[in-house]
Every structure is written in structure tokens, then in C-alpha cells.
Amino acid sequence: FFSTRYERGSIIITSNREFSRWVEVFHDEQMTAALLDRVTHKAHIIPMNGESYRLKETYSK
């Protein structure tokens, strides 16, 4: 999918894992490196840190 979509359109990806831990999901270091290379090329990476909105809503009820 990513290889086909590369530089042809936008892709939005959200993850709660740092890039260094993606190999735990894909189980192949070379393929994960290739995927991250394509995904991060010309990307806007927006790190989101802070308290969980959903968790905050749970406590307010």
C-alpha cells in the first residue's frame, strides 16, 4: 500500500509508538526501515505529548 501510494497522495498515520518501536509491529527491520523512509520523506511529524483526552473524560464523569 505505502509503496503504491508513495508521492501520489496524502497519508495520515497515527500511532502511540515511537518510530524506534515500529519493528515490534512489523517484525522485519529492513522492511520497517524502508517503510519509515517512505512515510517520513517530506512528512509533517507532529508529536503529541500530554494527558489523554479520553482518560480525562473518564475522570470527569
C-alpha positions in Angstrom: 0.0 0.0 0.0 2.6 2.5 1.1 4.9 1.8 -1.9 2.0 2.3 -4.3 0.8 5.5 -2.6 4.3 7.0 -2.2 4.4 10.5 -3.5 1.0 10.2 -5.2 -1.2 11.4 -2.4 -1.5 12.1 1.3 -1.5 9.6 4.1 -2.3 10.2 7.7 -0.9 7.8 10.2 -1.4 7.9 14.0 0.5 5.8 16.4 1.2 5.7 20.1 4.6 4.1 19.4 7.9 5.8 18.7 9.5 5.1 15.3 12.2 3.0 17.1 9.4 0.6 18.2 7.7 0.0 14.9 9.8 -3.0 14.2 7.9 -4.7 17.1 4.8 -4.4 14.9 6.2 -5.3 11.5 8.8 -7.8 12.8 11.3 -7.1 10.0 14.0 -4.4 10.5 14.7 -3.8 6.8 11.1 -3.6 5.7 10.3 -1.3 8.7 13.3 0.9 7.8 12.0 1.1 4.2 8.5 1.9 5.3 9.7 4.6 7.7 11.9 6.1 5.0 8.9 6.5 2.7 6.5 7.6 5.4 8.8 10.3 6.8 10.1 11.6 3.5 8.5 15.1 3.0 6.3 14.4 6.1 5.0 16.7 8.7 5.5 14.9 12.0 3.5 16.3 14.9 4.5 14.8 18.2 1.6 14.8 20.6 2.5 14.7 24.3 0.3 15.2 27.3 -2.6 13.7 29.1 -5.0 11.5 27.2 -8.3 13.3 26.3 -10.2 10.1 26.7 -8.7 9.4 30.1 -9.5 12.9 31.2 -13.2 12.4 30.1 -13.3 9.2 32.2 -12.3 11.0 35.4 -14.8 13.9 34.9 -17.9 11.6 35.0 
